Structure formats: C-alpha cells, structure tokens
Amino acid sequence: MALLCLILLLPSCAINRVAINLVSNALTGEGSADVFTSDPDPELVGAAIPFAIKLYETLLAQNPNHQGLLLTTGSLFIMYANAFVHAPAQMMDPIFEYHQQVQGLDRAKALYIRGYEILVSALDKKLPGFSSARAEDGTLAPYLARLGKDDVPLLYWTVAGGLSAYSMDLFDFSLGSRIPEWEAMMARAYELDPNFNTAAIDEFYVLFYAALPENMGGDRARAEWHFNQALEKTQGLSASTYVSWAMVVNVSDQDYESFQANLYMALAIDPDEDPSTRLLNILAQRRARHLLETAHEHFFFLPFPGGGGY
C-alpha cells in the first residue's frame, strides 16, 4: 500500500521509469534463463528467442543502463547464434548446401558481434574505459581486480561472444587482437567462480586450449585438465563436454576410436536427469549424431557412404 501511494504521487514519467525498472528486474532475475534451458523442444525455443531478444531490446531502449538487461540481451544473442544459427549451418552439406551454409555462418558471426557489443557496453558502463584497456600493457588488470563474483556471467558471455565471432573468420584481425584481453577476462572469471554454471568455464577452456595454435595460447595439457574437471563437476552428465573433445581433439589426432567412444558417451546421457540443462544436452546430442553420420568428412581413412567420393 505504501509503494502504491508513492507511485501515485510520482509524475507520469517517473511512473514509467518505475514500471520499466520493475519489468526489467522481473525479466532478468535469477533463474530467468531456465525457461529456455530446461525446455525439451529445441524448435519451440529457437522460434521464441528472437521475440524475446526484441522484447529485451525494446526495454533496453527505455532503460539503457540496466545491467541485467544488457547481460540478458547480449547473452541471448550469443546463445541464439550458437544453438540455432551457427550449429545448424555447420551441419549443412558443404557441397550441396554451400551457399546456405555460407549465409548461415555469416549471419551467426553478425549475431555474435551484436551480442558481444552489447556486453562490452555493459562493461564500459560499469567500469568506464574498460574496452580501451589492454592485457599486454597492464592497463586491463586494475579493471578486472574491481570485478566480483556477480560479474562472472558478464565476463563469460562477453568472451564467449567475441571468440565465437572470431572463430567464424580467423582473418578478422580486429577481433583476433583482443584474444589476450579475452584470455585475461576468462581467467578472472574462473578465479572468481570456477563452478560458474557448474562447469561452463571448464568446457569453454576445452575448446579454447585445444583449438588455438600454441603461439596464440593453445595448450593440449591444459585442455585435457579442464576436460577432466568438466566431467567431474557435471558427473559426466554434460553431452557438450564429450562432443567438444571429440570434435576438436579426436578429429585433430585422427583418433576415430576415441571419437566414437566420446560421442556414444554423449548420446548415453538422459537429458531429463538434469532438467536445468535439458535443452543443452538435446542440442549437443543432435550434434553428436551428425558427427557420427558424417565421420567420413573428418577422418581421411574412412570410406565415403556408398563406396564412392564426391
């Protein structure tokens, strides 16, 4: 009643700001992402996320400094790009669907960058000058030192968006030049909360250290350590951990036996065992099936289906 009386005494513009803040807080509170990650229907989620993004962008236009909105909007762009644009494009036939695949990959990069730029703006609003700081000259470290555990999601999604965009175009030197900053940001996130989203940062590091060449920070031993950490933290219930290792490490080593073993481990997981990651496991298992079906594209010694070539 006291809150209602206070609102009635406010001018209309103030009422509007209060209402927008209430809605913004409600839509970005703890557990707000569970409505997507726990859903068993990827097509439903894939169709719903674009509407959610535009809704958040509308709110963000009215409330541009709301950290929760900035984080949620930026991370949704990156989630959508990864799960529903990038991954499907990767699974297209590189010969018969070449043009559609290129269009999909280009669109994924554009979406990654949109999310990344929103998240960078959130960091700049929180810590003015953050985006201009560099790891190599020591100007980034004081900014990172001011961040706390509550900032880990912002650090994680910013780095995930930037590196995902760079992975689409390794000749984008403006993005590639930020790798030292991204590495320092993720290291700070891991220092603050090594169990963020159970093993999200460990799974990130599996791809980061295994995929990058050594002169850019790649390190097979560290990738393997984080792989084992991810398995331990998730109790082996994250399909993406196995899929990432199979896709990046086993293919690089041309170790088909381990490739199969890891993908079958991913497929053996019951997505309903952990409802909070149900959607992520379903999507990772789709990827695992596709990799098994197209293994001849990744292992040179396997025969093409039907005994012929392209």
Backbone bond lengths (Angstrom), bond angles and torsions (degrees), N, CA, C in turn:
res aa  C-N    CA-C-N  psi(-1)  N-CA   C-N-CA  omega(-1)  CA-C   N-CA-C  phi
1 M - - - 1.468 - - 1.523 110.57 -
2 A 1.350 116.25 -41.47 1.473 118.96 179.10 1.519 110.88 -63.90
3 L 1.356 116.44 -39.95 1.460 120.25 178.50 1.525 110.35 -64.04
4 L 1.334 117.48 -41.63 1.455 121.52 179.24 1.525 110.94 -61.54
5 C 1.333 116.41 -44.67 1.470 120.21 179.02 1.522 110.91 -61.81
6 L 1.338 116.24 -38.71 1.455 119.88 179.79 1.523 110.59 -64.92
7 I 1.344 116.91 -43.54 1.459 120.86 179.96 1.520 111.12 -62.30
8 L 1.363 116.93 -39.13 1.459 120.07 -179.05 1.525 112.04 -66.12
9 L 1.320 116.61 -24.49 1.455 120.61 -179.97 1.532 112.72 -85.52
10 L 1.339 116.26 -9.94 1.457 119.50 -177.96 1.522 110.69 -83.74
11 P 1.347 118.19 149.19 1.461 120.06 172.89 1.516 110.00 -65.19
12 S 1.343 116.77 162.43 1.461 120.96 -173.03 1.519 112.78 -59.47
13 C 1.347 117.83 -38.47 1.460 119.26 -179.83 1.518 110.99 -65.60
14 A 1.339 115.96 -35.32 1.462 119.38 177.77 1.518 111.03 -69.26
15 I 1.334 116.37 -37.77 1.467 120.44 176.96 1.525 109.51 -60.77
16 N 1.338 115.34 -42.23 1.461 119.95 179.73 1.526 110.92 -61.10
17 R 1.340 116.51 -42.85 1.462 120.08 179.34 1.526 111.21 -64.67
18 V 1.338 116.30 -40.97 1.467 119.71 178.20 1.520 110.57 -62.29
19 A 1.332 116.28 -44.79 1.463 120.59 -179.07 1.525 111.28 -62.91
20 I 1.332 115.99 -44.20 1.461 119.72 -179.57 1.522 110.63 -64.05
21 N 1.332 116.24 -39.65 1.463 119.33 178.22 1.518 111.57 -65.13
22 L 1.340 116.62 -40.78 1.463 120.26 178.66 1.518 110.81 -62.03
23 V 1.344 116.49 -45.45 1.465 121.03 179.39 1.525 110.22 -65.16
24 S 1.331 116.33 -43.75 1.465 120.82 -179.63 1.521 110.86 -60.24
25 N 1.317 116.67 -44.58 1.464 120.57 179.32 1.522 111.36 -64.12
26 A 1.341 115.83 -41.05 1.461 120.17 -178.10 1.520 111.77 -65.58
27 L 1.346 116.96 -38.92 1.458 121.24 -175.60 1.523 113.25 -82.38
28 T 1.315 117.43 -11.19 1.466 119.53 -178.08 1.523 112.43 -121.83
29 G 1.310 116.60 13.85 1.456 120.03 -179.07 1.509 112.88 -72.73
30 E 1.313 116.32 175.82 1.463 122.06 -179.24 1.525 110.59 -59.29
31 G 1.316 115.73 131.35 1.458 121.27 178.96 1.515 114.42 87.55
32 S 1.345 117.53 0.92 1.463 119.24 -177.32 1.520 112.26 -65.42
33 A 1.343 117.46 -27.36 1.465 120.39 -179.60 1.520 112.35 -79.70
34 D 1.340 117.81 -14.64 1.462 120.32 -176.82 1.520 112.79 -62.40
35 V 1.320 116.72 -26.63 1.457 120.13 179.83 1.528 110.88 -62.10
36 F 1.335 116.51 -26.13 1.467 120.85 176.54 1.527 111.32 -91.36
37 T 1.332 117.21 -50.63 1.463 120.10 -171.53 1.527 113.80 -70.91
38 S 1.327 117.44 -18.42 1.464 119.44 179.89 1.527 112.69 -96.37
39 D 1.318 117.58 -2.48 1.466 120.35 -176.23 1.532 110.62 -76.07
40 P 1.329 118.31 139.91 1.458 120.82 -179.07 1.531 113.78 -88.24
41 D 1.337 117.67 -1.55 1.462 121.35 -173.26 1.533 110.18 -116.12
42 P 1.339 118.59 96.07 1.468 120.38 -178.19 1.523 113.55 -59.55
43 E 1.330 117.15 -35.75 1.464 119.28 -179.03 1.521 111.40 -65.40
44 L 1.329 116.57 -38.99 1.468 120.36 177.45 1.528 110.21 -63.06
45 V 1.320 116.06 -46.06 1.469 120.08 -178.91 1.524 110.00 -66.00
46 G 1.336 116.87 -43.00 1.457 120.18 179.82 1.515 113.01 -60.55
47 A 1.341 116.62 -34.15 1.460 120.57 178.24 1.522 111.78 -78.21
48 A 1.333 117.34 -27.58 1.467 121.39 -175.58 1.517 113.59 -83.92
49 I 1.328 117.24 -33.41 1.465 119.64 -174.08 1.523 113.44 -59.90
50 P 1.343 120.87 -42.56 1.469 118.40 178.84 1.531 113.00 -57.61
51 F 1.331 117.76 -39.39 1.472 119.73 176.38 1.518 110.51 -64.04
52 A 1.352 116.10 -42.57 1.463 119.59 179.10 1.525 110.72 -61.36
53 I 1.324 116.67 -41.33 1.466 120.52 179.39 1.518 110.69 -60.41
54 K 1.333 116.87 -46.00 1.469 119.53 -178.92 1.526 111.05 -67.14
55 L 1.322 116.74 -32.85 1.464 119.85 175.75 1.524 110.06 -64.10
56 Y 1.318 116.49 -46.93 1.467 120.21 179.44 1.527 110.96 -64.64
57 E 1.323 117.20 -37.96 1.469 119.23 178.01 1.525 111.15 -64.35
58 T 1.330 116.32 -36.84 1.470 120.03 177.63 1.522 110.60 -63.17
59 L 1.330 115.75 -45.09 1.465 119.95 177.02 1.521 111.15 -64.52
60 L 1.330 115.99 -38.12 1.460 120.38 -178.35 1.528 111.36 -65.62
61 A 1.330 116.31 -33.49 1.462 119.45 177.47 1.523 111.13 -63.59
62 Q 1.335 117.20 -29.97 1.465 122.05 179.39 1.532 111.88 -90.95
63 N 1.315 116.21 -18.74 1.465 120.79 -173.94 1.534 108.93 -139.80
64 P 1.345 117.61 63.39 1.468 121.61 -167.87 1.519 115.78 -68.35
65 N 1.320 118.26 -13.56 1.461 120.37 -177.90 1.532 113.49 -103.70
66 H 1.329 116.45 6.28 1.461 120.42 -178.05 1.531 109.45 -75.49
67 Q 1.331 116.52 111.69 1.458 120.62 -175.16 1.529 112.56 -61.93
68 G 1.317 117.01 -37.36 1.460 119.73 179.13 1.513 112.19 -63.80
69 L 1.336 116.37 -41.56 1.466 120.33 177.93 1.520 111.67 -66.04
70 L 1.323 116.46 -42.26 1.463 120.30 179.10 1.520 110.55 -60.76
71 L 1.328 116.72 -45.58 1.465 120.71 -179.85 1.528 111.07 -64.97
72 T 1.325 116.85 -47.33 1.460 120.03 -176.42 1.521 111.34 -66.35
73 T 1.328 117.51 -43.90 1.461 120.57 -179.46 1.518 110.79 -64.09
74 G 1.328 116.68 -48.40 1.453 119.81 -179.37 1.516 112.75 -62.65
75 S 1.321 117.13 -44.23 1.465 120.06 -178.55 1.518 111.85 -68.86
76 L 1.337 117.99 -33.06 1.465 119.98 177.04 1.525 111.50 -64.84
77 F 1.332 117.11 -39.50 1.464 120.06 175.30 1.523 110.13 -56.97
78 I 1.335 116.16 -43.89 1.460 120.79 -175.95 1.527 111.10 -71.96
79 M 1.329 117.47 -42.47 1.465 121.07 177.01 1.528 110.83 -59.69
80 Y 1.335 115.38 -46.99 1.462 119.65 -178.15 1.524 110.87 -64.14
81 A 1.333 116.06 -44.89 1.463 120.12 179.52 1.517 111.06 -58.25
82 N 1.330 116.42 -43.91 1.456 120.70 -176.22 1.518 112.53 -69.56
83 A 1.335 116.46 -50.92 1.461 120.58 -171.27 1.523 113.67 -81.04
84 F 1.333 116.74 -33.71 1.461 118.81 -168.79 1.528 114.45 -119.14
85 V 1.326 117.61 0.81 1.469 120.38 175.53 1.529 110.04 -127.52
86 H 1.333 116.35 -56.32 1.461 120.89 -177.05 1.535 111.64 -64.97
87 A 1.329 116.81 -53.98 1.470 120.21 -176.89 1.533 112.30 -61.11
88 P 1.350 119.48 -46.48 1.462 118.13 177.03 1.528 112.88 -61.55
89 A 1.331 118.00 -36.33 1.464 120.32 178.69 1.523 110.28 -64.82
90 Q 1.333 116.94 -40.45 1.463 120.61 178.57 1.523 111.62 -62.20
91 M 1.324 117.21 -29.36 1.459 120.72 -176.96 1.522 113.28 -88.42
92 M 1.334 117.03 1.32 1.464 119.99 175.85 1.527 110.43 -75.19
93 D 1.306 115.83 155.86 1.460 120.81 178.31 1.527 109.17 -69.99
94 P 1.335 118.34 120.82 1.468 120.33 -175.58 1.524 114.24 -68.19
95 I 1.327 116.95 -12.35 1.467 120.53 178.28 1.526 110.86 -99.32
96 F 1.310 116.22 -57.37 1.462 120.52 -173.00 1.528 113.63 -83.62
97 E 1.324 117.19 -16.28 1.464 120.21 178.24 1.530 110.88 -122.87
98 Y 1.311 115.16 32.79 1.462 120.22 -172.97 1.525 112.36 -56.93
99 H 1.332 117.48 -50.57 1.462 120.71 -175.38 1.529 111.53 -65.88
100 Q 1.335 116.64 -41.80 1.470 119.48 176.99 1.522 110.84 -63.67
101 Q 1.332 116.18 -36.72 1.459 119.92 179.77 1.527 110.90 -66.14
102 V 1.318 117.23 -44.77 1.465 120.97 179.02 1.526 110.43 -61.56
103 Q 1.331 116.34 -43.40 1.466 119.96 178.88 1.530 111.04 -62.04
104 G 1.327 115.92 -41.55 1.454 119.70 179.58 1.519 112.34 -64.90
105 L 1.331 116.09 -42.42 1.464 119.54 179.70 1.525 111.44 -66.87
106 D 1.334 116.56 -39.48 1.464 120.37 177.06 1.531 110.81 -63.23
107 R 1.329 115.55 -41.00 1.466 119.13 179.15 1.526 110.52 -66.46
108 A 1.328 116.79 -40.15 1.466 119.92 178.80 1.526 110.72 -59.62
109 K 1.331 116.86 -44.12 1.464 119.41 179.41 1.526 110.84 -61.24
110 A 1.333 116.58 -43.56 1.470 120.06 -179.38 1.531 110.83 -61.94
111 L 1.322 117.11 -39.80 1.464 120.57 179.04 1.532 111.31 -69.31
112 Y 1.327 116.26 -40.23 1.465 119.38 176.41 1.532 109.92 -57.63
113 I 1.321 115.92 -44.79 1.468 119.91 -177.05 1.519 111.05 -67.05
114 R 1.327 117.34 -37.99 1.466 119.36 177.42 1.526 110.89 -60.43
115 G 1.333 116.24 -45.35 1.460 119.37 177.93 1.512 111.90 -65.69
116 Y 1.319 116.11 -43.05 1.467 121.02 -179.57 1.533 111.15 -59.82
117 E 1.303 116.86 -44.36 1.470 119.97 -178.19 1.525 111.80 -65.79
118 I 1.324 117.33 -35.66 1.469 119.87 176.16 1.523 110.35 -64.34
119 L 1.323 116.34 -42.08 1.462 120.53 -178.34 1.528 111.63 -69.92
120 V 1.326 116.75 -37.31 1.466 119.89 175.79 1.524 110.08 -63.08
121 S 1.339 115.71 -38.58 1.468 118.16 178.30 1.525 110.81 -65.18
122 A 1.341 117.01 -33.14 1.463 120.30 176.85 1.526 110.65 -64.32
123 L 1.333 116.50 -41.94 1.460 120.43 177.89 1.523 110.92 -65.09
124 D 1.329 116.45 -38.90 1.466 119.78 179.08 1.521 112.21 -68.25
125 K 1.327 116.22 -34.30 1.470 118.82 177.43 1.532 110.88 -70.61
126 K 1.324 115.66 -35.18 1.466 120.11 179.40 1.530 110.68 -74.91
127 L 1.341 115.38 -42.31 1.463 121.95 -177.55 1.530 108.47 -133.43
128 P 1.319 118.40 86.22 1.476 121.04 -177.02 1.529 111.91 -51.66
129 G 1.338 114.64 129.67 1.458 120.58 -179.16 1.515 114.11 96.58
130 F 1.331 117.63 -2.99 1.466 121.48 -176.07 1.528 111.28 -56.97
131 S 1.316 118.15 -46.78 1.465 121.00 -173.60 1.521 113.15 -67.80
132 S 1.324 117.28 -17.61 1.467 120.37 179.32 1.524 112.16 -91.10
133 A 1.320 117.11 -10.36 1.464 120.87 -178.13 1.526 110.11 -76.28
134 R 1.326 115.51 152.09 1.452 121.43 -178.19 1.526 110.37 -127.58
135 A 1.328 114.71 146.03 1.462 119.65 179.82 1.520 111.35 -72.75
136 E 1.329 116.29 -38.00 1.457 119.94 -171.39 1.526 113.38 -69.99
137 D 1.330 118.21 -29.14 1.463 119.25 -179.45 1.528 112.64 -100.07
138 G 1.351 116.19 6.19 1.456 120.25 175.16 1.515 115.38 83.65
139 T 1.338 118.56 1.68 1.467 119.73 -177.39 1.525 112.52 -80.07
140 L 1.329 118.05 -16.64 1.467 120.35 -179.38 1.527 112.03 -80.81
141 A 1.312 117.55 -34.64 1.465 121.53 -173.49 1.526 113.66 -54.75
142 P 1.344 120.58 -43.46 1.471 119.12 179.81 1.527 112.98 -62.77
143 Y 1.330 116.88 -33.73 1.465 119.68 177.18 1.520 110.19 -66.72
144 L 1.340 116.50 -46.38 1.460 120.28 -178.46 1.519 111.42 -62.69
145 A 1.323 116.29 -34.24 1.463 120.46 -179.31 1.523 111.99 -64.81
146 R 1.338 116.97 -22.88 1.467 121.03 -178.24 1.524 112.07 -86.05
147 L 1.308 117.54 -7.29 1.463 120.85 -179.38 1.521 110.38 -88.58
148 G 1.340 115.16 149.11 1.455 120.75 -179.59 1.516 112.16 -120.05
149 K 1.320 115.80 -173.26 1.464 121.41 -176.11 1.527 111.88 -58.95
150 D 1.319 118.24 -34.27 1.465 121.14 179.79 1.524 112.33 -65.81
151 D 1.325 117.29 -17.46 1.461 121.68 -178.82 1.525 112.90 -91.10
152 V 1.318 117.62 -3.33 1.465 120.94 -177.72 1.533 112.34 -58.61
153 P 1.349 120.14 -44.92 1.469 118.19 177.91 1.522 112.63 -57.89
154 L 1.319 117.72 -38.59 1.463 121.15 179.76 1.526 110.78 -65.50
155 L 1.316 116.99 -43.66 1.463 120.25 177.60 1.532 110.75 -63.85
156 Y 1.324 116.01 -46.11 1.469 120.41 -176.85 1.525 111.55 -59.95
157 W 1.326 116.58 -51.09 1.463 119.28 -175.21 1.525 112.49 -70.95
158 T 1.325 117.01 -31.66 1.466 118.99 176.35 1.524 110.29 -62.66
159 V 1.325 116.47 -48.56 1.462 120.32 -179.76 1.532 110.65 -65.88
160 A 1.331 117.25 -42.43 1.464 120.52 179.71 1.519 110.92 -59.92
161 G 1.328 117.36 -41.91 1.457 120.52 179.74 1.514 112.49 -67.61
162 G 1.328 116.53 -44.52 1.455 120.10 -178.96 1.516 112.37 -64.93
163 L 1.323 117.23 -47.28 1.464 120.10 -179.05 1.523 112.09 -68.68
164 S 1.322 116.88 -34.06 1.467 119.35 177.80 1.526 110.13 -64.86
165 A 1.324 116.68 -41.65 1.464 120.16 177.35 1.523 110.27 -63.27
166 Y 1.323 116.48 -41.86 1.466 119.90 -179.55 1.526 111.10 -65.42
167 S 1.335 117.05 -35.67 1.465 120.26 -178.98 1.521 111.98 -63.38
168 M 1.341 116.32 -21.13 1.461 120.15 179.43 1.523 112.19 -78.53
169 D 1.335 115.79 -21.43 1.463 120.22 -176.35 1.524 108.85 -152.69
170 L 1.323 115.74 93.32 1.462 120.46 -176.25 1.525 112.34 -71.04
171 F 1.337 117.39 -6.39 1.460 120.99 176.38 1.524 111.85 -97.11
172 D 1.325 116.30 7.79 1.463 119.91 174.47 1.529 107.37 -84.48
173 F 1.320 115.68 89.68 1.465 120.20 -171.93 1.524 112.28 -72.08
174 S 1.331 117.23 -22.95 1.462 118.63 177.51 1.527 110.31 -66.58
175 L 1.338 116.70 -35.47 1.457 120.33 175.29 1.522 110.98 -78.07
176 G 1.322 116.68 -43.58 1.453 120.41 -178.12 1.525 113.05 -59.53
177 S 1.331 115.98 -30.53 1.466 119.19 -179.32 1.522 112.31 -69.00
178 R 1.337 116.70 -13.66 1.469 120.34 -178.90 1.528 113.07 -90.99
179 I 1.313 118.33 -1.07 1.464 120.32 -177.42 1.533 112.75 -56.44
180 P 1.332 120.40 -43.38 1.473 118.51 177.66 1.528 112.66 -58.84
181 E 1.344 117.40 -37.72 1.463 120.34 178.39 1.521 110.36 -67.87
182 W 1.322 116.44 -42.97 1.463 119.94 -179.79 1.524 110.82 -64.23
183 E 1.312 116.72 -39.36 1.466 119.86 178.87 1.528 110.44 -63.27
184 A 1.331 116.78 -41.84 1.467 120.67 179.14 1.525 111.02 -67.67
185 M 1.336 117.21 -37.20 1.455 121.18 179.82 1.528 110.86 -66.20
186 M 1.333 116.52 -43.35 1.466 118.83 -179.22 1.525 110.78 -70.80
187 A 1.332 116.44 -34.30 1.467 119.11 176.44 1.523 110.59 -62.41
188 R 1.332 116.53 -39.31 1.459 120.46 177.47 1.525 110.93 -66.84
189 A 1.322 116.99 -40.15 1.465 120.65 177.41 1.523 110.59 -61.12
190 Y 1.333 116.73 -42.50 1.461 120.70 -179.20 1.523 111.18 -68.05
191 E 1.327 115.72 -35.01 1.450 120.61 176.85 1.530 111.17 -64.78
192 L 1.330 116.22 -39.99 1.461 121.17 -177.62 1.521 112.52 -76.37
193 D 1.342 116.82 -37.03 1.464 120.21 -176.30 1.522 110.31 -153.53
194 P 1.337 117.71 82.43 1.470 120.37 -178.24 1.524 113.57 -65.50
195 N 1.332 117.12 -13.55 1.473 120.58 -179.74 1.522 111.79 -107.95
196 F 1.326 117.33 23.52 1.461 120.54 178.43 1.533 109.90 -56.87
197 N 1.346 115.02 128.11 1.473 120.61 -176.46 1.533 110.46 46.98
198 T 1.305 114.98 45.76 1.471 126.00 -179.96 1.531 111.81 69.08
199 A 1.345 116.33 -71.25 1.475 118.85 -178.17 1.526 111.16 -142.57
200 A 1.328 117.15 28.45 1.468 120.17 -175.40 1.521 112.28 -60.13
201 I 1.336 116.86 -40.63 1.465 118.87 -177.30 1.525 110.50 -74.18
202 D 1.327 117.91 -36.08 1.466 119.64 175.04 1.526 110.08 -61.48
203 E 1.330 117.49 -43.05 1.463 120.24 179.02 1.524 110.83 -64.78
204 F 1.324 116.54 -36.47 1.462 119.87 174.93 1.524 110.30 -60.52
205 Y 1.323 115.96 -45.53 1.464 120.20 -176.88 1.525 112.11 -66.89
206 V 1.325 118.27 -29.22 1.463 120.10 175.91 1.526 109.38 -57.26
207 L 1.328 116.01 -48.14 1.464 120.36 179.50 1.522 111.49 -70.69
208 F 1.333 116.45 -41.34 1.462 120.60 -175.93 1.520 111.22 -62.00
209 Y 1.321 117.25 -53.49 1.461 120.67 -175.24 1.527 112.64 -75.42
210 A 1.336 117.67 -28.61 1.463 119.77 -178.21 1.519 112.49 -83.18
211 A 1.330 117.30 -30.88 1.461 120.16 -174.26 1.524 113.46 -88.61
212 L 1.332 117.35 -33.25 1.460 119.77 -177.23 1.526 111.29 -77.01
213 P 1.340 117.60 144.66 1.471 119.11 172.38 1.524 110.28 -67.31
214 E 1.322 116.49 159.28 1.463 120.56 -175.18 1.522 112.53 -59.59
215 N 1.347 117.68 -35.56 1.462 119.62 -178.16 1.522 112.94 -72.61
216 M 1.341 116.65 -5.68 1.464 120.42 176.54 1.520 111.51 -115.95
217 G 1.331 117.15 10.24 1.461 120.93 176.62 1.507 115.39 113.13
218 G 1.340 117.61 -0.09 1.459 120.02 179.37 1.522 111.98 -65.77
219 D 1.320 115.98 146.92 1.466 120.48 -177.06 1.523 108.35 -160.48
220 R 1.332 117.09 103.69 1.458 121.39 -175.19 1.534 111.81 -62.25
221 A 1.318 117.40 -40.18 1.465 120.31 -178.06 1.524 110.87 -63.19
222 R 1.323 117.16 -41.68 1.465 120.53 179.46 1.524 109.95 -69.70
223 A 1.327 117.12 -36.11 1.466 119.88 176.53 1.520 110.32 -60.49
224 E 1.325 116.66 -43.40 1.468 120.44 -179.66 1.521 110.98 -66.25
225 W 1.337 117.26 -38.84 1.463 120.24 178.57 1.525 110.56 -61.51
226 H 1.330 117.16 -44.68 1.467 120.17 -179.98 1.539 111.13 -69.99
227 F 1.321 117.48 -31.82 1.464 121.08 175.03 1.528 109.87 -59.56
228 N 1.318 116.36 -47.15 1.464 120.34 179.17 1.525 111.87 -67.09
229 Q 1.336 116.64 -36.26 1.464 120.12 175.97 1.529 110.57 -63.00
230 A 1.326 116.47 -42.42 1.464 120.52 -179.44 1.523 110.57 -64.00
231 L 1.326 116.71 -41.89 1.465 120.09 178.49 1.523 110.83 -62.19
232 E 1.325 115.90 -41.63 1.463 120.12 -179.13 1.529 111.46 -67.57
233 K 1.319 117.02 -45.52 1.465 120.67 -176.24 1.526 112.22 -68.47
234 T 1.338 116.82 -35.79 1.464 120.15 -179.27 1.521 112.18 -91.26
235 Q 1.338 116.40 -1.48 1.467 122.36 -176.01 1.528 110.74 56.86
236 G 1.327 114.72 32.65 1.458 119.94 177.64 1.513 114.35 73.51
237 L 1.343 117.61 17.19 1.466 120.58 -174.95 1.528 113.40 -104.26
238 S 1.326 117.21 15.41 1.460 120.56 176.56 1.521 109.26 -110.08
239 A 1.332 116.81 109.31 1.463 121.01 -178.14 1.521 111.46 -64.16
240 S 1.326 117.07 -33.07 1.464 119.61 -176.30 1.525 112.04 -65.09
241 T 1.330 118.39 -27.81 1.463 120.74 177.53 1.521 110.27 -61.34
242 Y 1.330 116.61 -48.03 1.462 120.86 179.80 1.532 111.35 -67.62
243 V 1.330 116.24 -40.59 1.466 120.10 -178.03 1.526 110.35 -64.79
244 S 1.326 116.99 -43.00 1.469 120.49 180.00 1.525 110.62 -60.88
245 W 1.334 116.76 -45.09 1.462 119.87 -178.52 1.527 110.91 -65.09
246 A 1.320 116.19 -41.74 1.465 119.85 179.61 1.521 110.94 -64.36
247 M 1.329 116.00 -43.92 1.459 121.82 -173.69 1.527 112.30 -70.59
248 V 1.332 116.81 -38.48 1.461 120.05 -174.21 1.536 111.65 -96.81
249 V 1.319 117.75 -49.20 1.461 120.52 -173.38 1.523 112.26 -86.22
250 N 1.333 117.26 -51.37 1.466 118.77 -176.86 1.521 112.39 -64.77
251 V 1.319 117.08 -36.93 1.468 119.44 177.37 1.523 110.13 -67.46
252 S 1.333 117.03 -43.60 1.465 120.45 178.45 1.518 111.44 -59.50
253 D 1.337 116.75 -39.02 1.467 121.55 -179.88 1.524 112.49 -81.94
254 Q 1.345 116.62 -7.00 1.467 121.67 -173.79 1.527 110.70 54.32
255 D 1.335 114.59 41.68 1.467 122.29 179.88 1.533 107.92 -102.11
256 Y 1.316 114.52 86.37 1.464 120.16 -174.21 1.524 111.92 -67.65
257 E 1.309 117.28 -36.39 1.473 120.49 -178.90 1.531 110.76 -62.31
258 S 1.325 117.00 -46.77 1.468 120.41 178.42 1.521 111.02 -68.57
259 F 1.322 116.47 -35.64 1.461 122.20 176.30 1.524 110.07 -55.64
260 Q 1.310 116.40 -51.17 1.460 121.24 178.12 1.523 111.39 -61.48
261 A 1.322 116.48 -45.94 1.463 120.62 -176.52 1.523 111.19 -60.12
262 N 1.313 117.20 -44.20 1.464 120.37 -179.79 1.524 111.84 -66.34
263 L 1.317 116.90 -40.94 1.460 119.35 -179.65 1.533 111.63 -68.94
264 Y 1.326 117.16 -36.36 1.464 119.11 176.24 1.530 110.66 -68.37
265 M 1.325 117.46 -32.73 1.466 120.13 174.40 1.532 110.01 -63.16
266 A 1.330 116.61 -41.22 1.467 120.49 178.22 1.520 110.98 -62.51
267 L 1.327 116.52 -41.06 1.463 120.58 -177.59 1.527 112.21 -73.84
268 A 1.311 117.45 -20.19 1.473 120.81 -179.00 1.529 112.29 -77.97
269 I 1.326 117.52 -12.09 1.464 121.22 -177.39 1.528 109.94 -74.37
270 D 1.309 116.50 136.64 1.463 122.15 175.21 1.533 108.21 -87.92
271 P 1.345 119.08 111.50 1.467 120.82 -177.56 1.525 113.40 -58.62
272 D 1.334 117.09 -24.95 1.462 120.29 -178.07 1.529 112.77 -79.75
273 E 1.333 116.60 -9.11 1.467 118.54 -177.82 1.524 111.47 -66.91
274 D 1.349 116.39 -31.77 1.467 120.95 175.60 1.523 107.06 -129.41
275 P 1.335 117.22 93.34 1.475 120.03 -175.59 1.521 113.74 -57.18
276 S 1.332 118.49 -28.52 1.464 120.03 -176.74 1.522 112.40 -67.71
277 T 1.349 117.53 -21.05 1.468 121.09 179.19 1.530 111.89 -117.93
278 R 1.317 115.89 19.71 1.471 119.97 -174.81 1.538 111.68 -56.19
279 L 1.323 116.81 -51.33 1.463 120.55 -177.21 1.526 110.94 -62.36
280 L 1.339 117.21 -43.23 1.462 121.15 -178.26 1.530 110.70 -60.94
281 N 1.327 116.62 -40.33 1.463 119.50 179.33 1.524 111.71 -69.99
282 I 1.307 117.54 -38.55 1.469 120.47 178.53 1.523 109.98 -61.87
283 L 1.328 116.55 -44.85 1.466 120.51 -179.74 1.528 111.21 -66.50
284 A 1.334 117.13 -40.73 1.465 120.13 178.87 1.526 111.06 -65.64
285 Q 1.333 116.72 -35.37 1.463 119.55 178.79 1.526 111.32 -69.86
286 R 1.319 117.43 -32.84 1.468 119.60 173.51 1.523 109.76 -61.08
287 R 1.324 115.26 -43.01 1.458 120.41 179.02 1.528 110.22 -63.47
288 A 1.328 116.79 -40.40 1.467 120.78 -179.92 1.533 110.57 -62.18
289 R 1.304 117.21 -44.33 1.472 120.05 179.12 1.519 111.09 -62.50
290 H 1.310 116.16 -42.25 1.468 119.62 179.87 1.524 110.80 -63.82
291 L 1.323 117.15 -40.97 1.458 120.04 179.69 1.524 111.13 -64.32
292 L 1.317 117.72 -39.00 1.463 120.29 177.48 1.523 111.19 -66.08
293 E 1.328 116.40 -39.36 1.459 120.66 -179.38 1.526 112.34 -69.99
294 T 1.311 117.44 -27.48 1.472 121.15 -176.41 1.524 111.42 -114.40
295 A 1.329 116.44 26.16 1.468 120.29 -177.06 1.523 111.63 -58.23
296 H 1.342 117.42 -29.29 1.466 120.49 -179.60 1.531 112.14 -63.94
297 E 1.345 117.17 -18.95 1.456 120.09 177.79 1.529 112.01 -79.85
298 H 1.327 116.65 -16.26 1.461 121.36 -175.18 1.524 113.54 -110.79
299 F 1.339 116.68 -18.98 1.459 120.69 -179.43 1.525 108.52 -120.97
300 F 1.313 115.38 113.57 1.464 120.81 -169.54 1.520 113.30 -64.11
301 F 1.340 117.14 -23.41 1.458 120.37 -174.58 1.536 112.71 -88.86
302 L 1.337 117.59 -4.96 1.464 119.41 179.70 1.528 110.21 -84.51
303 P 1.327 117.60 140.79 1.469 119.77 178.01 1.526 110.80 -73.04
304 F 1.321 116.55 149.78 1.447 121.39 174.94 1.522 108.92 -72.37
305 P 1.326 117.18 150.04 1.473 119.95 177.75 1.524 109.98 -55.68
306 G 1.318 115.83 135.46 1.464 119.80 -179.91 1.510 113.13 85.86
307 G 1.330 116.13 -4.03 1.477 118.64 175.54 1.504 114.63 85.84
308 G 1.348 118.18 0.55 1.460 119.87 -178.81 1.510 111.51 -116.18
309 G 1.297 117.05 -170.33 1.459 123.82 177.47 1.501 110.15 -118.58
310 Y 1.300 115.32 -169.44 1.469 119.52 177.95 1.507 108.86 -73.73
